[in-house]
């Protein structure tokens, strides 16, 4: 059972979702809070947050992981 299936079946009941997914109750609470935040903010805000997330450096030919310019 996935989290969304358990949420549809039990609603925001942390104990029931934790039991159905075999996870701890605080982990189920975190998942519920994340889903409620996404529902409240909408997909546009979540996409903007992903767009503004820090990016990894772009690798290029000759890039040396050991050599850092700030050392």
C-alpha positions in Angstrom: 0.0 0.0 0.0 1.3 3.4 -0.9 1.0 6.5 1.3 -1.6 8.1 -1.0 -3.8 5.0 -0.8 -3.5 4.9 3.0 -4.3 8.6 3.2 -7.3 8.1 1.0 -8.5 5.2 3.1 -7.7 6.6 6.6 -7.5 10.3 6.2 -5.0 12.2 8.4 -5.0 9.5 11.1 -1.3 9.0 11.9 -1.7 5.8 13.9 -3.7 4.1 11.1 -1.3 5.2 8.4 1.7 4.2 10.4 0.2 0.7 10.9 -0.8 0.3 7.3 2.6 1.3 6.0 4.7 -0.3 8.8 6.5 3.0 9.7 6.8 5.0 12.8 4.0 7.4 13.8 6.2 10.5 13.5 7.2 9.5 10.0 3.5 9.2 9.0 2.9 12.6 10.6 5.7 14.1 8.5 4.2 12.6 5.3 0.8 13.9 6.1 2.1 17.4 6.8 4.0 17.4 3.5 0.9 16.3 1.6 -1.3 19.0 3.3 1.3 21.6 2.5 1.4 20.6 -1.1 -2.4 20.6 -1.3 -2.6 24.1 0.3 0.2 25.7 -1.7 -0.7 24.1 -5.0 1.6 22.7 -7.7 2.8 26.1 -8.9 4.5 27.0 -5.6 6.1 23.5 -5.3 7.5 23.8 -8.9 8.9 27.2 -8.0 10.6 25.8 -5.0 12.1 23.0 -7.0 13.2 25.6 -9.7 14.9 27.7 -7.1 16.6 24.8 -5.3 20.4 24.8 -5.2 22.0 23.2 -8.2 24.9 20.9 -8.3 28.0 22.1 -10.2 28.1 21.4 -13.9 30.7 18.8 -14.8 32.8 19.6 -17.8 35.6 17.9 -19.7 38.7 18.1 -17.6 36.8 18.7 -14.3 38.9 17.4 -11.4 36.9 16.7 -8.2 40.1 17.0 -6.1 41.2 20.4 -7.3 39.1 23.1 -5.7 39.7 26.8 -6.4 39.1 27.8 -2.7 41.9 25.6 -1.3 
